[in-house]
Amino acid sequence: MTIHHHPPEELLVAFAAGLLDLGQHVAVATHLVGCPHCRDAGRTMEHVGGAVLTDLPPTAMSSGALASVEAQLGRLVPPTALPPRRAAGLADIPGLPPFVREYAAGPWRWIAPKVHLRPIELPVASPTRVFLLRSRPGTKMIEHTHTGFEMSCVLSGSFVHAGGHFGPGDFDFGDGTDDHEIMIDSAEDCVCLIAMQGDLKLNGMIGRLLQPLIRM
Amino acid sequence: MVKETPNGVTSDAARWAALIEAVATRGDREAFATLFEHFAPRIKTFMRRSGVSEQSADELAQEALLAVWSKARLFDPGSVGATAWIFTIARNLRIDVLRREKRAGREYTVEIDPEFHVDEGPQPDASLAASQLESRVRNALAHLSGDQLRVIELSFFDEQAHAEIAQTLQIPLGTVKSRMRLAMNRLRGLLGDLS
């Protein structure tokens, strides 16, 4: 898999710093599955994090903190492997990080001609929603802008828009300013993982008609 | 931040790694105490800057060091530097504590560690040995100015901390973000040059 589109660097830094909400985290992690280059960048940032941590000015610990921790050391049970979690219905989707495959997911549901959506249920509340979007070959997506941001990571198939061609592993970051007109150009279905904040604003007559129905 | 020579860097990093390994292999309490004395007060600062109260920050720093003890055997010095490994423990604990606040009362917990395992293999990509990566990062940071280091630090804290730093550096908050970007570009350039 050759990846041409990567998350902006700020996102990779925030990922390594642990500052993304879970929905955003899932989108970036999905890109990292197929992108050794960005995994290396994230790993480098963790080392920057280590350097930052060790250079922070110390704050005195409460008196007796070390003694209190030492008293607990003997009692610590080494961590045992957790029992495998209930496998959810995402095991058959290629390209998802292992931890996401264990999440629960709703059923595929029709949202527009040739387009189905499958919500992913995050185990903790997140301001960012995550779902899979499956589009048939040749689908021309309704032109839309969004009120928040949208991150798309291609799992299979491909699409093209003014920003370029996006295949498996590619990451598309929309901050709400672009007008997307997306064409699915692969011979097979295009499945993307999408993390989204805010609402879609569909442009055009059909979009306005569908808007109340879709609630993406 | 302290600027160190490349030699000092290597021996320092190797020293932390050796201490963690002593904990892992022999349950060495003296080694643990040395790690505690250095890292607990800094993890406490890390938590304080993340908006955690004095008391919670103290408890979290203790919790982090307990995790260092119990996870020491999982530490692989070939693939991750010692300070980076301890950073990820503190980072994941911070994620957990922010979630604890949000779920208020709900009982379940979610393991954070698997959320950072994105590839199939048991080992992270070790295309570059941890010791090389660690000294490369150190060398790059040593080339930055004091102000640039402060804003690189900021990348590891949320926007609340940015406002405080903006105040101490006496620059407008809007400028902080652009400085963060500039410093990060410079760092990336340095990391590239040193590769």
Interface residues (C-beta under 8 A of the other chain):
Chain A: E9 E10 V13 A14 A17 G18 L19 L22 H25 A29 L32 V33 P36 R39 D40 R43 T44 E46 H47 V48 G49 G50 A51 V52 L53 T54 D55 L56 P57 P58 T59 A60 M61 S62 A65 L66 S68 V69 E70 Q72 L73 L76 P78 P79 L82 P97 P98 F99 P123 V124 A125
Chain B: M1 V2 G27 R29 F32 A33 F36 E37 H38 F39 A40 P41 R42 I43 K44 T45 F46 R48 R49 A57 D58 A61 Q62 L65 L66 W69 S70 K71 R73 V80 G81 A82 T83 A84 W85 I86 F87 T88 A90 R91 N92 R94 I95 R99 K102 R103 Y108 V110 E111 P114 E115 F116 H117 V118 D119 E120 P124 D125 S127 L128 A130 L133 E134 V137 R138 L141 L149 I152 E153 S155 F156 F157 D158 R181 M184 L187 R188 L191
